[in-house]
């Protein structure tokens, strides 16, 4: 058996594993969404939910399902898809598990812009979301330019992003301390990440803005797979490395910025989704579809817990994702530190 034959068979086996994983994740997302539509202070049975969607239920069921719960569920689902796919792109592109939008400063740029809109400009609603989108894009461009040194290094990108996050967090802290009580409360809710009060305007706007970068990500999946092999091999295979990398970075930024503008900087969804998806799929690639579905599942499950686990108090969804993602980040840092220490020891033994 030749190496090429084994490689082809291995790729077929991995694709066969990826497809059922994606199907199971999609079913889990669907079941969680249905649970969010059914459960609440006013329980709507599943037949009534279906009737409300098809226009055959009574007015009360239609009010709770169509006007209150469904826009919130769709916003959370779409935002989770955006965060998960963006995290997979960033982590695969720079080959660093820390390179997610909420670690390298993209969502911090959105947060700083949103806080400026609320406190300094007195804006609200859609204007804050538009400002957050613009802030994320400007921050991404600045981080990219500062990280560029004849090429893009994953480690340099993470370090520059962490520095930008610290700087932007200081700006947000200053705005919070100088704001009126009501404005500070609005900023705090937005910074935590919340799906409360989401309407059809949020859901439809997010859907329209998320479709183009999602389609671009699907079209760029093959170049991303090639880039995962290394720049030299990618060039040898005829790929325009820098152009592909720039297109992927812009796509990842657009996905993260759009999701953040709609739901706020929901913590750690982008960081956690891709590693979980790759562990489930086990194909060695970016696993964009699985990562997007894991992001949606994490967001919806966290929103369910935030809404119903502590009644009558409703927590922002970002509180729950922070509780889950914080320990994961610590484990990731400890693992990376141990791996670096082991590599350093092996290098010292070789030098001896």
TACORLIN-V804467 format. One record per residue. N is the residue number from 1. SS is DSSP state (A for helix, B for strand, O for the rest). PHI is phi in whole degrees, -180 to 180 (999 if undefined). BURIAL is I if it has 9 or more other C-alpha atoms within 8 Angstrom, else O. Layout:
n={N | N}
ss={SS | SS}
phi={PHI | PHI}
burial={BURIAL | BURIAL}
This chain:
n={1 | 2 | 3 | 4 | 5 | 6 | 7 | 8 | 9 | 10 | 11 | 12 | 13 | 14 | 15 | 16 | 17 | 18 | 19 | 20 | 21 | 22 | 23 | 24 | 25 | 26 | 27 | 28 | 29 | 30 | 31 | 32 | 33 | 34 | 35 | 36 | 37 | 38 | 39 | 40 | 41 | 42 | 43 | 44 | 45 | 46 | 47 | 48 | 49 | 50 | 51 | 52 | 53 | 54 | 55 | 56 | 57 | 58 | 59 | 60 | 61 | 62 | 63 | 64 | 65 | 66 | 67 | 68 | 69 | 70 | 71 | 72 | 73 | 74 | 75 | 76 | 77 | 78 | 79 | 80 | 81 | 82 | 83 | 84 | 85 | 86 | 87 | 88 | 89 | 90 | 91 | 92 | 93 | 94 | 95 | 96 | 97 | 98 | 99 | 100 | 101 | 102 | 103 | 104 | 105 | 106 | 107 | 108 | 109 | 110 | 111 | 112 | 113 | 114 | 115 | 116 | 117 | 118 | 119 | 120 | 121 | 122 | 123 | 124 | 125 | 126 | 127 | 128 | 129 | 130 | 131 | 132 | 133 | 134 | 135 | 136 | 137 | 138 | 139 | 140 | 141 | 142 | 143 | 144 | 145 | 146 | 147 | 148 | 149 | 150 | 151 | 152 | 153 | 154 | 155 | 156 | 157 | 158 | 159 | 160 | 161 | 162 | 163 | 164 | 165 | 166 | 167 | 168 | 169 | 170 | 171 | 172 | 173 | 174 | 175 | 176 | 177 | 178 | 179 | 180 | 181 | 182 | 183 | 184 | 185 | 186 | 187 | 188 | 189 | 190 | 191 | 192 | 193 | 194 | 195 | 196 | 197 | 198 | 199 | 200 | 201 | 202 | 203 | 204 | 205 | 206 | 207 | 208 | 209 | 210 | 211 | 212 | 213 | 214 | 215 | 216 | 217 | 218 | 219 | 220 | 221 | 222 | 223 | 224 | 225 | 226 | 227 | 228 | 229 | 230 | 231 | 232 | 233 | 234 | 235 | 236 | 237 | 238 | 239 | 240 | 241 | 242 | 243 | 244 | 245 | 246 | 247 | 248 | 249 | 250 | 251 | 252 | 253 | 254 | 255 | 256 | 257 | 258 | 259 | 260 | 261 | 262 | 263 | 264 | 265 | 266 | 267 | 268 | 269 | 270 | 271 | 272 | 273 | 274 | 275 | 276 | 277 | 278 | 279 | 280 | 281 | 282 | 283 | 284 | 285 | 286 | 287 | 288 | 289 | 290 | 291 | 292 | 293 | 294 | 295 | 296 | 297 | 298 | 299 | 300 | 301 | 302 | 303 | 304 | 305 | 306 | 307 | 308 | 309 | 310 | 311 | 312 | 313 | 314 | 315 | 316 | 317 | 318 | 319 | 320 | 321 | 322 | 323 | 324 | 325 | 326 | 327 | 328 | 329 | 330 | 331 | 332 | 333 | 334 | 335 | 336 | 337 | 338 | 339 | 340 | 341 | 342 | 343 | 344 | 345 | 346 | 347 | 348 | 349 | 350 | 351 | 352}
ss={O | O | A | A | A | A | A | A | A | A | A | A | A | A | A | A | A | A | A | A | A | A | A | A | A | A | A | A | A | A | A | A | A | A | A | A | A | A | O | O | O | O | O | O | O | A | A | A | A | A | A | A | A | A | O | O | O | O | A | A | A | A | A | A | A | A | A | A | A | A | A | A | A | A | A | A | A | A | A | A | A | A | A | A | A | A | A | A | A | A | A | A | A | A | O | O | O | O | O | O | O | O | O | O | O | A | A | A | A | A | A | A | A | A | A | A | A | A | A | O | O | O | O | O | O | A | A | A | A | A | A | A | A | A | A | A | A | A | A | A | A | A | A | A | A | A | A | B | O | O | O | B | O | A | A | A | A | A | A | A | A | A | A | A | A | A | A | A | A | A | A | A | A | A | A | A | A | A | O | O | A | A | A | A | A | A | A | A | A | A | A | A | O | O | O | O | O | O | O | A | A | A | A | A | A | A | A | A | A | A | A | A | A | A | A | A | A | A | A | O | A | A | A | A | A | A | A | O | O | O | A | A | A | A | A | A | O | O | O | O | A | A | A | A | A | A | A | A | A | A | A | A | A | A | A | A | A | A | A | A | A | A | A | O | O | O | O | O | A | A | A | A | A | A | A | A | A | A | A | A | A | O | O | O | O | O | O | A | A | A | A | A | A | A | A | A | A | A | A | A | A | A | A | A | A | A | A | A | O | O | O | O | O | O | O | O | A | A | A | A | A | A | A | A | A | A | A | A | A | A | A | A | A | A | A | A | A | A | A | A | A | A | A | A | A | A | A | A | A | A | A | O}
phi={999 | -79 | -64 | -63 | -64 | -63 | -64 | -64 | -63 | -63 | -66 | -63 | -62 | -67 | -66 | -64 | -76 | -67 | -63 | -65 | -63 | -64 | -64 | -64 | -63 | -63 | -65 | -63 | -63 | -63 | -65 | -65 | -63 | -63 | -61 | -67 | -76 | -86 | -86 | 167 | -59 | -112 | -75 | -111 | -59 | -57 | -60 | -70 | -63 | -63 | -65 | -65 | -68 | -90 | 82 | -116 | -99 | -72 | -65 | -68 | -64 | -65 | -62 | -71 | -80 | -81 | -92 | -109 | -89 | -63 | -60 | -66 | -64 | -65 | -64 | -64 | -63 | -68 | -64 | -63 | -60 | -65 | -63 | -64 | -68 | -64 | -61 | -64 | -65 | -63 | -67 | -75 | -67 | -102 | 53 | -144 | -67 | -88 | -83 | -115 | -58 | -83 | -99 | -94 | 103 | -66 | -71 | -66 | -63 | -64 | -65 | -64 | -67 | -65 | -63 | -64 | -63 | -75 | -84 | -83 | -105 | 68 | -90 | -160 | 63 | -64 | -63 | -66 | -62 | -65 | -64 | -64 | -62 | -64 | -63 | -65 | -67 | -64 | -63 | -63 | -63 | -64 | -65 | -63 | -66 | -70 | -87 | -80 | -141 | 70 | 159 | -110 | -97 | -61 | -65 | -65 | -62 | -64 | -65 | -63 | -64 | -65 | -63 | -64 | -62 | -63 | -65 | -69 | -65 | -64 | -62 | -64 | -62 | -64 | -63 | -64 | -73 | -98 | -89 | -69 | -60 | -66 | -64 | -62 | -66 | -64 | -63 | -62 | -63 | -67 | -66 | -72 | 94 | -144 | -109 | -67 | 76 | -73 | -117 | -65 | -63 | -63 | -66 | -70 | -65 | -63 | -62 | -66 | -80 | -87 | -62 | -59 | -67 | -66 | -66 | -64 | -63 | -64 | -70 | -95 | -62 | -68 | -57 | -65 | -61 | -69 | -63 | -64 | -81 | 113 | -65 | -63 | -67 | -63 | -64 | -63 | -87 | 89 | -89 | -78 | -63 | -67 | -65 | -65 | -63 | -64 | -62 | -68 | -62 | -63 | -65 | -62 | -65 | -62 | -64 | -67 | -66 | -65 | -64 | -66 | -62 | -88 | -118 | 86 | -78 | -63 | -70 | 70 | -64 | -66 | -69 | -86 | -61 | -64 | -60 | -64 | -64 | -66 | -67 | -74 | -80 | 57 | -113 | 78 | -101 | -72 | 53 | -63 | -64 | -64 | -64 | -62 | -70 | -63 | -60 | -64 | -65 | -61 | -66 | -69 | -64 | -64 | -67 | -62 | -64 | -64 | -84 | -119 | -77 | -125 | -58 | -83 | -84 | -110 | -91 | -65 | -64 | -65 | -65 | -69 | -65 | -67 | -64 | -79 | -79 | -58 | -60 | -62 | -63 | -63 | -62 | -63 | -66 | -64 | -63 | -65 | -65 | -66 | -64 | -66 | -65 | -64 | -64 | -64 | -65 | -65 | -66 | -66 | -65 | -67 | -68 | -71}
burial={O | O | O | O | O | I | O | O | O | O | I | O | O | I | I | O | I | I | O | O | I | I | O | O | I | I | O | I | I | O | O | I | I | I | O | I | I | I | I | I | O | O | O | I | O | O | O | I | I | O | I | I | I | O | O | O | I | O | O | O | I | I | I | I | I | I | I | I | I | I | I | I | I | I | I | I | I | I | I | I | I | I | I | I | I | I | I | I | I | I | I | I | I | I | I | I | I | I | I | I | I | I | I | I | I | I | I | I | I | I | I | I | I | I | I | I | I | I | I | O | O | O | I | O | O | O | I | I | I | I | I | I | I | I | I | I | I | I | I | I | O | O | I | I | O | O | I | I | O | O | O | I | I | I | O | I | I | I | I | I | I | I | O | I | I | O | O | I | I | O | I | I | O | O | I | I | O | O | I | O | O | O | I | I | O | I | I | O | I | I | I | I | I | I | I | O | O | I | I | O | O | I | I | O | O | I | I | O | I | I | O | O | I | I | O | I | I | O | O | I | I | O | I | I | I | I | I | I | O | O | O | O | O | I | I | O | O | O | I | O | I | O | O | I | I | O | O | I | I | O | I | I | I | I | I | I | I | I | I | I | I | I | I | I | I | I | I | I | I | I | I | I | I | I | I | I | I | I | O | O | I | I | I | O | O | I | I | I | O | I | I | I | I | I | I | I | I | I | I | I | I | I | I | I | I | I | I | I | O | I | O | O | O | I | I | I | I | I | I | I | I | I | O | O | I | I | O | I | O | O | O | I | O | O | O | O | O | O | O | O | O | O | O | O | O | O | O | O | O | O | O | O}
